[in-house]
Structures are given as C-alpha cells and as structure tokens.
Amino acid sequence: MIHEDLELILMDASEHMDKSIEHLRQELMAIRAGRATPSMLENVRVDYYGAITPLSQMASISAPQPDLLVVQPWDTTTLPEIEKAILAANLGLNPSNDGGLIRLPVPPLSEERRHDLVKAARTKAEDAKVAVRNVRRHSKDQIKTTQTDENLQEDMRYEAEDQLQKMTDDHVQRIESLMEHKQSEIMEV
C-alpha cells in the first residue's frame, strides 16, 4: 500500500507525461505527410491590425483535393497579410491570391524532403521523451523528499519509484508508436 502523498505525486507525474504526449501529437499533426491537411497551417500566425492572430481564427481552411489547400478569410482585406504570413512560415507552399481566397497547391514530396520530415519528426519525438524523463526525475526527487519528510518506509518509496518507472516506460513506448505511425505516413507515396 502506497502512502497517499506518493499517490498524488504519481498522478501528477502521469498527468504531465500525458501532456507531453498530447503536445507531441499536435506537433506531429503539423508535419506534412504528402497530402494537404488544414492542420498544416495550424502554426501560421498573421499580423492582424497589430495583433498576432492564428490563421484559423480569421479564415476557414479546407482541403478540397489531396494536393490543394484553400484559405478563405472572413475579412478579404486581410488577404495580403495572410499571404505574407504563409510565406514567412516557410512551409514550402506558394500562395495564389485571387482576390477572395488563397489557393495553396501542395507539391508532392521528394524522397529527400520525406527524409527531412522524418528527421524533424524524430527530433520532436526525442524532445517528448526528454520531457517525460524530466518529469520522472522531478517526481523521483519528490518521492524521496516525501519519504524523508513523512518518515515513510523505504519499501513505499521503492514501490512508488517502480510504478513511476513503469509509467515512464509506458509513455516512452506510446511516443515510439506515434513516431513510427508518423514515419510510415510520411514515407507513404
């Protein structure tokens, strides 16, 4: 039986590890995988009357074809700023403005570009693993401190540390499977 303070530390650690995985999931969605998806423009920010605004809050973004994105702003006077923001985001997309909406043809990925995208995805996955391990390290320190402060048995500390390690291994495995899925998605022609 683990002391309730140690249980709270483990629950907190699990929550932080889950947030790291969710962040990775969002990051991987923004990486292009051969077909056009509105999430490709998720990180584009536009200077909208002096305020930096996410593109998704000022336009509807759709993918009517696998190789085309369409951005239709609610205020057509912002088209030049949206176009500049898309170019500045360095996504490898060339916007075409027709006065009412912006079309973004998505070119097919070259083999070299696919490998670059896989490398970028691996970097993001590694960052997520580091975040999970940092949570583990911090939680392990908290467990040791709690055991000392509360005069708990060492067995409780060891059991809590074992559970923490299992939780860490589980989260690292989930990160690996997300990465493998994204890699196969990117390399699919």
C-alpha positions in Angstrom: 0.0 0.0 0.0 1.4 3.4 -1.1 1.0 6.5 1.0 -1.5 9.0 -0.4 1.2 11.7 -0.8 3.1 9.4 -3.0 0.0 8.5 -5.0 -0.6 12.2 -5.6 3.0 12.6 -6.9 2.4 9.6 -9.3 -0.9 11.0 -10.5 0.7 14.4 -11.1 3.6 12.8 -13.0 1.2 10.8 -15.2 -0.7 14.0 -16.0 2.4 15.8 -17.0 3.6 12.9 -19.1 0.2 12.8 -20.9 0.5 16.5 -21.7 3.9 15.8 -23.2 2.4 13.1 -25.5 -0.5 15.4 -26.4 1.9 18.2 -27.3 3.9 15.7 -29.5 0.6 14.7 -31.2 -0.1 18.3 -32.0 3.5 18.9 -33.3 3.3 15.8 -35.5 0.0 16.8 -37.0 1.6 20.0 -38.2 4.2 18.0 -40.1 3.1 17.4 -43.7 2.7 13.8 -44.8 2.2 14.0 -48.6 -1.4 15.2 -48.7 -2.9 18.5 -47.9 -4.5 18.9 -44.5 -5.7 22.1 -42.8 -3.5 21.3 -39.8 -0.5 22.1 -41.9 -1.4 25.8 -41.4 -2.1 25.4 -37.6 1.1 27.2 -36.6 0.7 30.1 -39.1 0.3 33.5 -37.3 -0.9 36.6 -39.1 -0.3 40.3 -38.1 -4.0 41.3 -37.9 -4.3 45.0 -37.2 -1.2 44.9 -34.9 -2.2 41.7 -33.1 -0.5 38.4 -33.9 -3.5 36.1 -34.6 -3.6 32.4 -35.5 -4.8 31.9 -39.1 -7.5 29.5 -38.1 -9.2 32.3 -36.1 -9.5 34.6 -39.1 -10.2 32.3 -42.0 -11.7 29.0 -42.9 -9.1 26.5 -44.1 -10.2 23.5 -46.2 -8.6 20.8 -48.3 -10.9 20.2 -51.3 -8.3 18.0 -53.0 -5.4 15.9 -51.7 -3.0 18.4 -53.3 -4.7 21.7 -52.5 -5.5 23.9 -49.5 -7.9 26.7 -49.7 -7.9 29.6 -47.2 -11.0 31.8 -47.2 -10.6 34.8 -44.9 -13.7 36.3 -43.3 -12.3 39.7 -44.0 -10.9 39.9 -47.5 -8.9 43.0 -46.8 -6.5 40.7 -44.8 -5.5 38.6 -47.8 -2.1 40.3 -48.3 -1.2 39.8 -44.6 -2.3 36.2 -44.7 -0.2 35.6 -47.9 2.9 37.1 -46.2 2.3 35.0 -43.1 2.1 31.8 -45.1 5.3 32.6 -47.0 7.0 33.6 -43.7 6.0 30.3 -42.1 8.4 28.6 -44.5 6.2 25.7 -45.3 7.3 25.3 -48.9 3.9 26.5 -50.1 3.3 29.2 -52.7 0.0 31.0 -52.1 -2.0 32.1 -55.1 -4.4 35.0 -54.3 -7.5 35.6 -56.5 -8.9 38.5 -54.5 -11.4 36.4 -52.5 -9.4 33.4 -51.3 -5.9 31.9 -51.3 -5.2 28.7 -53.0 -2.2 26.7 -51.8 -1.1 23.9 -54.2 0.7 21.3 -52.2 3.6 19.9 -54.3 4.4 16.2 -54.0 7.2 15.4 -51.6 10.6 14.4 -53.0 12.4 11.5 -51.4 14.9 13.8 -49.8 12.2 16.1 -48.4 10.5 13.0 -46.9 13.7 12.0 -45.1 14.0 15.6 -43.8 10.4 15.5 -42.5 11.1 12.1 -40.8 14.2 13.6 -39.2 12.2 16.6 -37.9 9.5 14.2 -36.5 12.2 12.1 -34.8 13.6 15.3 -33.2 10.1 16.2 -31.9 9.6 12.7 -30.5 13.0 12.8 -28.8 12.1 16.1 -27.2 8.9 14.5 -25.9 10.9 11.6 -24.5 13.2 14.1 -22.7 10.2 15.9 -21.3 8.8 12.6 -20.0 12.2 11.7 -18.4 12.4 15.1 -16.8 9.0 14.5 -15.3 10.3 11.2 -14.0 13.4 12.8 -12.5 11.4 15.6 -10.8 8.9 13.1 -9.5 11.5 10.7 -8.2 13.1 13.7 -6.3 9.7 14.5 -4.8 9.2 10.9 -3.8 12.5 10.8 -1.9 11.7 14.1 -0.2 8.3 13.0 0.8 9.6 9.7 2.2 12.1 11.6 4.3 9.6 14.3 5.4 6.8 11.9 6.3 9.1 9.3 7.8 7.7 6.6 5.4 9.2 3.2 5.0 11.7 2.7 2.2 9.6 -0.1 0.8 6.9 2.5 0.0 9.4 4.7 -1.7 10.7 1.8 -3.8 7.2 0.7 -4.8 6.4 4.3 -5.9 9.6 4.5 -7.8 8.8 1.2 -9.6 5.4 2.5 -10.5 7.0 5.7 -11.8 9.4 3.8 -13.9 6.7 1.6 -15.4 4.6 4.7 -16.1 7.7 6.3 -17.8 8.3 3.2 -19.9 4.7 3.1 -21.0 4.8 6.8 -22.1 8.0 6.3 -23.9 6.5 3.4 -25.8 3.5 5.5 -26.7 5.8 8.2 -28.1 7.7 5.5 -30.1 4.4 4.2 -31.6 3.3 7.7 -32.5 6.7 8.3 -34.2 6.5 5.0 -36.1 3.0 5.8 -37.3 4.0 9.3 -38.5 7.1 7.9 -40.2 5.1 5.4 -42.2 2.6 8.2 -43.1 5.4 10.4 -44.3 7.2 7.7 -46.3 4.0 6.5 -48.0 4.0 7.6 -51.6 
